[in-house]
C-alpha cells in the first residue's frame, strides 16, 4: 500500500549527471514495469479461493490488487472514487493515506476478479507508457512522496518497494513463494536502507556512540552497518566489532520492517550478537511503515 514512512534523503540518482540520470530513470521505470508484469502473471492463474485469501489485515488478495490499481489511477490523474465520509473504516485503517487507499479498495471490491486483473493490466500499461515518455526534468522534479517531500523519481522508487512488498503479501497468502531475490528485491531493500537510520536510532533507540550491523543472510545477501553519532546513519563499514548485531534472512527482515510479522514471535529466527539486550531491542523495533 502507499504507506507513510519517515522522511529520509532523496536517495541515489536524483542529482546525477545527465547521462547517468537518464540511465537511472530508465532503470527505475523498466523495473517498475517488470514488477507490474510479474504481479499480473502471478494472478493470472488464480481461482476464486486464491483471490479470497487474506493477504493483510482487512484485505484479501482481490483487495490488494484493487489498492495497487487505485494508486496507479491516482498517479495517472484519476479522482478519488468515493466520499471518504461514507466509508466504514476498519481498525486496519490508521491514517489519512490509509483512508485514501481504502476508498479505492471499497470501490473495486465487487469487481469480478478477471475484470479487476484486466483493469490492472490496463492502468499499468498506461502508466508505463507515461513514465517512459516523461521528460527527465519532470521525472526528477520536486514532489510529495509517502516519505515526505522529495522528488517524483524517489516516489517511483518507493512504488517499486510498495509493489514488490504487495507481491510478497499475495505470495504469502496463497503459499506460492518466489521472487525473493533479484533486481526488484534489491531495489526494495534500497528503499528500506533509506530509513535505516530512523529504524536504528529512533525506533530501536540505539545509544549515541554505538554501532549496529544487520546481516542479511539471503535470499538477498547484504551487510547493513549503522553508526550512531548524534544521529544514526548507514556507513560503508564499522571499525572493529559492532556494539550489537542481527543476522536474519532478507525475507524475515522485509516482513518485520513492513510490519507483516510479529517481532517477538520471530526472535527465534534472528541471531543476536554483541550487546544482546540492545540487539533484541533493535530486532523487536524494525517495523517502520506507518
C-alpha positions in Angstrom: 0.0 0.0 0.0 1.1 3.6 -0.2 2.3 3.9 3.3 3.5 7.0 5.0 7.1 6.4 6.0 9.6 8.5 7.9 11.2 11.2 5.8 14.7 10.3 4.5 17.1 11.7 2.0 16.2 11.9 -1.7 18.0 8.7 -2.5 20.5 7.9 -5.1 20.2 9.1 -8.7 18.4 12.4 -8.0 21.4 14.7 -8.6 23.5 12.6 -11.1 24.8 13.9 -14.4 22.5 13.9 -17.5 23.7 10.6 -18.9 23.6 8.7 -15.6 20.4 10.4 -14.6 18.7 9.2 -17.8 20.1 5.7 -17.2 18.7 5.8 -13.6 15.3 6.9 -14.8 15.2 4.1 -17.4 16.3 1.6 -14.7 13.6 2.6 -12.3 10.8 2.8 -14.9 11.6 -0.6 -16.5 12.0 -2.2 -13.1 8.6 -0.9 -12.1 7.1 -2.2 -15.4 8.7 -5.6 -14.8 7.3 -5.8 -11.3 3.8 -5.0 -12.6 4.2 -7.7 -15.2 5.3 -10.2 -12.5 2.2 -9.4 -10.4 -0.1 -9.8 -13.3 1.4 -13.1 -14.3 1.2 -14.4 -10.8 -2.5 -13.6 -10.5 -3.4 -14.9 -13.9 -3.7 -18.5 -12.7 -5.7 -17.9 -9.5 -9.0 -19.4 -8.8 -11.8 -17.8 -6.7 -10.4 -19.3 -3.5 -7.0 -17.8 -4.1 -8.4 -14.4 -4.8 -10.3 -14.6 -1.5 -7.3 -15.5 0.7 -6.5 -12.9 3.4 -3.3 -11.1 2.5 -3.2 -8.3 5.1 -5.5 -7.2 7.9 -8.8 -6.3 6.4 -7.7 -7.1 2.8 -7.8 -10.3 0.7 -5.8 -10.8 -2.5 -8.5 -9.0 -4.5 -8.3 -6.0 -2.2 -4.5 -5.8 -2.6 -4.8 -5.6 -6.3 -7.6 -3.1 -6.1 -5.3 -0.9 -3.9 -2.5 -1.2 -6.5 -4.9 -0.2 -9.2 -6.2 2.7 -7.2 -2.7 4.1 -6.6 -1.7 4.0 -10.2 -5.1 5.6 -11.2 -4.4 8.3 -8.7 -0.9 8.9 -10.2 -2.5 8.9 -13.7 -4.7 11.8 -12.6 -7.8 9.8 -11.6 -10.2 11.2 -9.0 -10.9 9.7 -5.6 -13.7 7.1 -6.2 -15.8 7.7 -3.2 -16.6 10.2 -0.4 -14.4 9.2 2.5 -17.1 10.2 4.9 -19.3 7.5 3.6 -16.9 4.6 4.3 -16.9 2.5 7.4 -13.2 2.2 8.0 -11.9 -0.9 9.9 -9.1 -1.0 12.5 -6.6 -1.7 9.8 -7.0 1.9 8.5 -4.8 4.1 10.7 -4.2 7.4 8.9 -5.3 9.7 6.1 -3.3 7.8 3.5 -4.9 4.5 4.7 -8.3 6.2 4.2 -7.5 7.1 0.6 -6.2 3.6 0.0 -9.4 2.1 1.4 -11.7 4.2 -0.8 -10.3 2.5 -3.9 -10.5 -0.9 -2.3 -14.2 -0.4 -1.4 -15.0 0.9 -4.8 -13.5 -2.1 -6.6 -14.4 -4.8 -4.0 -17.3 -6.2 -6.1 -15.5 -6.1 -9.4 -15.1 -9.6 -10.9 -11.6 -11.0 -10.4 -10.9 -11.3 -14.1 -12.1 -7.8 -14.8 -10.0 -6.5 -11.9 -6.9 -8.1 -13.4 -7.8 -6.5 -16.7 -8.0 -3.2 -15.0 -4.6 -3.7 -13.5 -3.1 -4.6 -16.9 -4.7 -1.5 -18.5 -3.7 1.1 -15.9 -0.1 -0.2 -15.6 0.3 -0.2 -19.3 -0.9 3.4 -19.4 1.4 4.3 -16.5 4.4 2.6 -18.1 3.9 4.5 -21.4 3.6 7.7 -19.5 6.7 7.2 -17.4 8.7 6.2 -20.5 7.7 9.4 -22.2 8.2 11.6 -19.2 11.0 14.2 -19.6 14.0 13.7 -17.3 13.4 17.2 -15.7 9.8 16.2 -14.8 10.8 12.8 -13.5 13.4 14.4 -11.2 11.2 17.4 -10.2 10.2 18.1 -6.6 7.2 16.0 -5.5 5.3 14.8 -2.5 6.1 11.2 -1.6 4.9 8.9 1.2 8.3 9.6 2.8 7.8 13.4 2.7 8.8 16.0 0.2 11.5 14.6 -2.2 11.3 14.0 -6.0 9.0 12.2 -8.3 11.9 9.8 -9.0 12.0 8.9 -5.3 8.3 8.3 -5.4 8.7 5.8 -8.2 11.5 4.0 -6.3 9.0 3.8 -3.4 6.5 2.4 -5.8 8.9 -0.5 -6.6 9.2 -1.2 -2.9 5.4 -1.0 -2.4 4.5 -3.2 -5.4 7.2 -5.8 -4.6 6.0 -5.9 -0.9 2.5 -6.5 -2.1 3.6 -9.2 -4.5 5.1 -10.9 -1.5 1.9 -10.4 0.5 0.0 -12.1 -2.2 2.5 -15.0 -2.4 2.4 -15.5 1.3 -1.4 -15.6 1.3 -1.6 -18.3 -1.4 1.5 -20.2 -0.4 3.5 -19.6 -3.6 6.9 -18.2 -2.6 9.1 -16.7 -5.2 10.9 -13.5 -6.5 12.6 -13.0 -3.1 15.9 -12.1 -4.8 16.8 -10.2 -7.9 16.5 -6.6 -9.1 13.1 -5.8 -7.6 14.0 -7.3 -4.2 17.4 -5.4 -4.2 15.5 -2.1 -5.1 13.0 -2.7 -2.3 15.9 -3.2 0.1 17.5 0.0 -1.1 14.3 1.8 0.0 14.4 0.2 3.5 18.0 1.3 3.8 16.9 4.9 3.2 15.0 4.6 6.5 17.6 2.5 8.4 19.0 5.5 10.4 15.4 6.1 11.6 14.8 2.4 12.3 18.0 2.0 14.4 18.2 5.5 16.0 14.5 6.3 16.7 12.7 3.0 16.6 15.5 0.9 18.1 16.8 3.6 20.4 20.4 2.7 19.8 22.5 4.9 22.1 24.9 7.6 20.9 28.3 6.1 20.2 27.0 2.7 19.4 27.3 0.7 16.1 25.0 -1.9 14.7 25.4 -4.5 12.0 22.4 -6.1 10.4 23.5 -9.0 8.3 21.0 -10.4 5.7 21.8 -14.0 5.0 19.7 -14.5 1.9 17.9 -14.7 -0.5 19.2 -11.1 -0.7 22.6 -11.1 1.0 23.9 -7.7 2.3 25.6 -6.2 5.3 23.9 -3.1 6.7 26.3 -1.2 9.0 24.9 1.7 11.0 26.8 4.1 13.2 25.1 6.4 15.8 27.0 9.7 16.1 24.4 12.2 17.2 22.1 10.6 14.8 22.1 7.1 13.3 23.3 6.7 9.7 24.3 3.9 7.3 28.0 3.8 6.8 30.3 1.8 4.4 31.8 -0.2 7.3 32.2 -0.3 11.0 35.7 -0.2 12.6 36.1 -3.2 14.8 33.3 -5.2 16.2 29.8 -3.7 16.3 28.1 -2.9 19.6 25.2 -5.1 18.5 24.4 -7.3 15.6 21.5 -9.1 14.0 21.7 -11.9 11.4 18.5 -12.9 9.7 17.0 -13.8 6.3 16.1 -10.9 4.0 12.6 -12.4 3.8 12.1 -12.0 7.5 13.8 -8.6 7.5 11.3 -7.3 5.0 8.3 -8.8 6.8 9.4 -7.2 10.1 10.3 -3.8 8.5 6.9 -3.8 6.8 5.0 -4.8 9.9 3.9 -8.0 8.4 5.0 -10.3 11.2 5.1 -10.1 15.0 8.6 -9.2 16.2 8.6 -11.2 19.5 7.4 -14.3 17.7 10.2 -14.0 15.2 13.2 -13.8 17.6 13.9 -17.5 17.3 14.9 -16.9 13.7 17.2 -14.0 14.4 20.8 -14.4 15.6 21.6 -11.7 18.1 25.2 -10.7 18.8 27.3 -8.3 20.8 25.2 -6.5 23.3 22.3 -8.9 23.1 20.0 -6.6 25.1 20.4 -3.9 22.5 20.3 -6.4 19.7 16.9 -7.7 21.0 15.6 -4.1 21.3 16.5 -3.5 17.7 15.1 -6.8 16.5 11.7 -6.0 18.0 11.5 -2.5 16.6 12.3 -2.9 12.9 8.8 -2.0 11.7 8.8 1.5 10.3 5.9 1.9 7.8 3.1 3.8 9.4 
